[in-house]
Amino acid sequence: MRIEDLGKRALFLIPSVKVYNRKYSKTRQNVARTIHNFLTDTFCGYTCASGNIFGFFAAEENQYDELREFRVAFKEDEARTKVPQLQEFLAKICEDIGEECIYLECGEDAMLVYP
């Protein structure tokens, strides 16, 4: 038997409709392609889950979204740059698609990333 340690894990959630429809992108970019390129370049791969993933969010009025879940695994270098790179990327995506924030989990930590 062989086991390979993949290191830490991170996952984030983005509304499905905003991942696959360019009309939600202020720059009219293909958000799915942008996410794909960043995750494969930075983390050498990812998994994406769809289906019955939804969330309710408390705001001025309660909000509901159907979500796409992206997961990566990574080994952190001594400079610990992977999580900040992911946070910066998500902040840019958040701004581009007009979301208030994006939910991100890194290991056991959960956070909201704002533009």
C-alpha positions in Angstrom: 0.0 0.0 0.0 1.2 3.5 -0.8 -0.2 6.7 0.8 0.8 10.2 -0.4 0.2 13.2 1.9 -1.4 16.1 -0.1 -1.0 18.6 2.8 -3.7 21.1 3.7 -7.1 21.6 2.1 -9.1 24.6 1.1 -12.6 24.9 -0.3 -14.7 27.8 -1.4 -18.2 28.3 -2.6 -19.4 30.5 -5.5 -23.0 30.9 -6.8 -23.4 28.4 -9.7 -25.1 30.9 -12.0 -22.2 33.4 -11.7 -19.6 30.7 -12.5 -21.0 29.8 -15.8 -22.8 32.9 -17.1 -20.5 35.8 -18.4 -23.3 38.3 -17.9 -22.5 38.4 -14.2 -18.8 39.2 -14.8 -18.1 43.0 -14.9 -15.1 42.2 -17.2 -17.2 39.7 -19.2 -14.6 37.1 -18.5 -15.3 33.4 -18.5 -15.3 32.9 -14.7 -15.2 29.1 -14.9 -12.1 29.3 -17.2 -10.5 31.9 -14.9 -11.0 29.7 -11.8 -9.8 26.6 -13.7 -6.6 28.3 -14.9 -5.8 29.8 -11.4 -6.4 26.5 -9.6 -4.5 24.3 -12.0 -1.6 26.8 -12.2 -1.4 27.5 -8.4 -2.4 24.2 -6.9 -1.8 21.7 -9.8 -5.5 20.7 -9.8 -8.8 20.9 -8.0 -12.2 19.2 -7.7 -15.5 20.8 -8.2 -18.8 19.7 -6.8 -22.2 20.6 -8.0 -25.7 19.3 -7.3 -27.6 19.9 -4.1 -25.3 22.5 -2.6 -27.2 25.5 -1.3 -26.9 28.1 1.4 -28.9 30.6 3.3 -27.3 33.9 4.3 -28.5 36.4 6.9 -28.4 40.0 5.5 -30.9 42.8 5.5 -33.2 40.2 4.1 -32.3 36.5 4.0 -30.7 35.3 0.8 -30.5 31.9 -0.8 -28.0 30.6 -3.4 -27.3 27.4 -5.2 -23.5 27.0 -5.1 -20.6 25.4 -6.8 -17.9 24.0 -4.4 -14.3 24.1 -5.4 -11.6 22.1 -3.4 -7.8 22.1 -3.5 -5.1 20.3 -1.6 -1.7 21.8 -1.2 1.6 21.7 0.6 2.5 25.1 2.0 6.0 26.4 1.4 8.1 28.2 4.1 6.8 31.6 2.9 3.2 30.4 3.4 2.0 32.0 0.2 -0.7 29.6 -1.0 -3.6 30.8 1.2 -2.9 34.5 0.7 -2.7 33.9 -3.1 -6.1 32.1 -2.9 -7.6 34.9 -0.8 -6.4 37.6 -3.2 -7.7 35.6 -6.2 -11.1 35.2 -4.5 -11.3 38.9 -3.6 -10.8 39.7 -7.3 -13.5 37.2 -8.4 -15.8 38.5 -5.8 -15.5 42.0 -7.1 -15.9 40.9 -10.7 -19.1 38.9 -10.2 -20.6 41.4 -7.8 -20.7 39.2 -4.7 -20.5 40.8 -1.3 -18.1 38.1 -0.2 -17.0 34.5 -0.9 -17.0 31.7 1.8 -13.6 30.0 2.2 -12.4 27.2 4.4 -8.7 26.5 4.9 -8.1 23.5 7.1 -10.3 24.0 10.2 -10.6 27.8 9.6 -13.6 29.3 7.9 -13.7 32.9 6.6 -15.4 35.3 4.3 -13.3 37.0 1.6 -14.4 40.5 0.6 -13.2 42.4 -2.4 
